[in-house]
Amino acid sequence: MSGNHKSAAPMMLIAIVLGILFWILDGFLHALLTEHVDFIEAILSPEPTVISRRLIFFILLIISGIYLRTRFPKQ
């Protein structure tokens, strides 16, 4: 049981890194397509709807990572 828990750590790290990269990319695109928002503002203080969209994606990444790790354990 603990061996399976240890092997889930790299998948969680990948999900977190992908979530952070998505947050930055989405902020960049938001700043690029919206003329009243700059890049730093789009990343550090987004609107509530943007935060909810990013958090949903981030949570789905983590859930997918956990599911894939339990579905296809490393042998």
Backbone as CSV, one residue per row, in Angstrom:
resi,resn,N_x,N_y,N_z,CA_x,CA_y,CA_z,C_x,C_y,C_z
1,MET,0.820,-1.190,0.000,0.000,0.000,0.000,0.860,1.249,0.000
2,SER,1.888,1.292,0.872,2.732,2.484,0.922,3.610,2.601,-0.318
3,GLY,3.952,1.479,-0.957,4.725,1.534,-2.188,3.935,2.196,-3.303
4,ASN,2.632,1.916,-3.370,1.772,2.540,-4.371,1.618,4.023,-4.093
5,HIS,1.557,4.397,-2.798,1.454,5.802,-2.416,2.715,6.571,-2.816
6,LYS,3.887,5.946,-2.643,5.139,6.597,-3.028,5.228,6.793,-4.533
7,SER,4.715,5.843,-5.311,4.805,5.954,-6.762,3.847,6.988,-7.312
8,ALA,2.863,7.436,-6.529,1.925,8.463,-6.981,2.542,9.855,-6.906
9,ALA,3.614,10.019,-6.148,4.224,11.333,-5.974,4.713,11.948,-7.285
10,PRO,5.416,11.232,-8.155,5.836,11.855,-9.421,4.661,12.281,-10.289
11,MET,3.584,11.508,-10.298,2.408,11.870,-11.088,1.770,13.137,-10.537
12,MET,1.718,13.261,-9.219,1.171,14.473,-8.604,2.039,15.680,-8.934
13,LEU,3.347,15.500,-8.917,4.252,16.587,-9.254,4.060,17.029,-10.701
14,ILE,3.900,16.075,-11.597,3.656,16.406,-13.005,2.340,17.167,-13.147
15,ALA,1.301,16.734,-12.432,0.006,17.417,-12.495,0.112,18.843,-11.967
16,ILE,0.856,19.041,-10.897,1.026,20.388,-10.339,1.798,21.276,-11.299
17,VAL,2.871,20.766,-11.879,3.662,21.551,-12.833,2.820,21.904,-14.063
18,LEU,2.048,20.944,-14.566,1.181,21.229,-15.712,0.112,22.263,-15.356
19,GLY,-0.409,22.199,-14.145,-1.385,23.189,-13.699,-0.793,24.583,-13.633
20,ILE,0.431,24.693,-13.135,1.104,25.993,-13.068,1.400,26.519,-14.469
21,LEU,1.855,25.645,-15.355,2.102,26.058,-16.739,0.817,26.513,-17.418
22,PHE,-0.283,25.808,-17.157,-1.564,26.233,-17.725,-1.964,27.592,-17.192
23,TRP,-1.768,27.829,-15.887,-2.123,29.108,-15.269,-1.352,30.243,-15.961
24,ILE,-0.065,30.040,-16.197,0.762,31.066,-16.838,0.356,31.255,-18.297
25,LEU,0.155,30.165,-19.028,-0.247,30.259,-20.427,-1.612,30.920,-20.570
26,ASP,-2.548,30.559,-19.714,-3.864,31.176,-19.766,-3.781,32.667,-19.430
27,GLY,-2.939,33.022,-18.484,-2.735,34.434,-18.162,-2.134,35.200,-19.327
28,PHE,-1.184,34.575,-20.011,-0.574,35.205,-21.178,-1.610,35.434,-22.282
29,LEU,-2.403,34.408,-22.562,-3.419,34.552,-23.597,-4.483,35.573,-23.210
30,HIS,-4.851,35.599,-21.935,-5.824,36.583,-21.460,-5.281,38.003,-21.625
31,ALA,-4.024,38.194,-21.286,-3.409,39.515,-21.429,-3.254,39.894,-22.901
32,LEU,-2.958,38.913,-23.736,-2.774,39.171,-25.163,-4.089,39.552,-25.840
33,LEU,-5.167,38.903,-25.442,-6.448,39.120,-26.110,-7.315,40.202,-25.464
34,THR,-6.928,40.659,-24.284,-7.677,41.707,-23.591,-6.789,42.930,-23.475
35,GLU,-7.256,44.041,-23.964,-6.375,45.211,-24.003,-6.249,45.939,-22.671
36,HIS,-7.178,45.748,-21.742,-7.084,46.471,-20.468,-6.397,45.662,-19.361
37,VAL,-5.813,44.510,-19.685,-5.152,43.663,-18.685,-3.721,43.405,-19.131
38,ASP,-2.760,43.600,-18.210,-1.377,43.252,-18.545,-1.065,41.845,-18.026
39,PHE,0.092,41.332,-18.414,0.467,39.945,-18.142,0.529,39.637,-16.648
40,ILE,1.196,40.478,-15.875,1.347,40.240,-14.430,-0.013,40.274,-13.738
41,GLU,-0.857,41.220,-14.128,-2.190,41.310,-13.545,-3.031,40.077,-13.894
42,ALA,-2.875,39.581,-15.107,-3.635,38.403,-15.533,-3.214,37.154,-14.765
43,ILE,-1.963,37.087,-14.330,-1.486,35.919,-13.586,-1.760,36.054,-12.096
44,LEU,-1.454,37.212,-11.530,-1.514,37.367,-10.074,-2.869,37.786,-9.529
45,SER,-3.666,38.506,-10.307,-4.978,38.939,-9.798,-6.046,38.840,-10.886
46,PRO,-6.354,37.614,-11.294,-7.384,37.437,-12.318,-8.788,37.637,-11.752
47,GLU,-9.750,37.754,-12.640,-11.149,37.884,-12.250,-11.634,36.552,-11.658
48,PRO,-12.698,36.597,-10.856,-13.203,35.356,-10.229,-13.577,34.262,-11.230
49,THR,-14.141,34.626,-12.372,-14.497,33.606,-13.361,-13.252,32.943,-13.937
50,VAL,-12.201,33.706,-14.093,-10.942,33.154,-14.610,-10.318,32.231,-13.566
51,ILE,-10.360,32.633,-12.311,-9.821,31.792,-11.236,-10.572,30.462,-11.187
52,SER,-11.895,30.517,-11.278,-12.660,29.269,-11.211,-12.336,28.359,-12.391
53,ARG,-12.182,28.910,-13.580,-11.836,28.089,-14.751,-10.464,27.459,-14.567
54,ARG,-9.506,28.232,-14.098,-8.149,27.696,-13.897,-8.116,26.645,-12.802
55,LEU,-8.845,26.872,-11.714,-8.865,25.899,-10.621,-9.551,24.605,-11.033
56,ILE,-10.618,24.704,-11.815,-11.286,23.486,-12.296,-10.328,22.672,-13.151
57,PHE,-9.607,23.324,-14.045,-8.645,22.618,-14.883,-7.546,21.989,-14.032
58,PHE,-7.040,22.745,-13.059,-5.979,22.273,-12.177,-6.443,21.046,-11.385
59,ILE,-7.656,21.092,-10.843,-8.190,19.974,-10.075,-8.399,18.759,-10.974
60,LEU,-8.882,18.983,-12.198,-9.052,17.872,-13.132,-7.717,17.218,-13.486
61,LEU,-6.665,18.009,-13.590,-5.339,17.443,-13.833,-4.912,16.534,-12.682
62,ILE,-5.114,16.988,-11.469,-4.719,16.200,-10.305,-5.555,14.920,-10.214
63,ILE,-6.859,15.033,-10.422,-7.720,13.851,-10.388,-7.325,12.871,-11.486
64,SER,-7.032,13.383,-12.667,-6.601,12.506,-13.765,-5.300,11.795,-13.423
65,GLY,-4.378,12.521,-12.813,-3.113,11.913,-12.403,-3.309,10.810,-11.391
66,ILE,-4.174,11.046,-10.417,-4.450,10.033,-9.406,-5.134,8.819,-10.048
67,TYR,-6.107,9.066,-10.913,-6.817,7.971,-11.574,-5.870,7.134,-12.435
68,LEU,-5.061,7.805,-13.237,-4.138,7.066,-14.102,-3.129,6.263,-13.303
69,ARG,-2.687,6.805,-12.174,-1.712,6.096,-11.346,-2.340,4.851,-10.714
70,THR,-3.600,4.954,-10.301,-4.251,3.788,-9.703,-4.710,2.791,-10.772
71,ARG,-5.055,3.287,-11.932,-5.521,2.414,-13.023,-4.375,1.645,-13.665
72,PHE,-3.239,2.304,-13.824,-2.068,1.686,-14.455,-0.875,1.774,-13.512
73,PRO,-0.850,0.951,-12.468,0.260,1.028,-11.505,1.582,0.607,-12.154
74,LYS,2.650,1.178,-11.661,3.983,0.838,-12.148,4.350,-0.542,-11.652
75,GLN,4.783,-1.385,-12.568,5.081,-2.768,-12.187,6.561,-3.009,-12.079
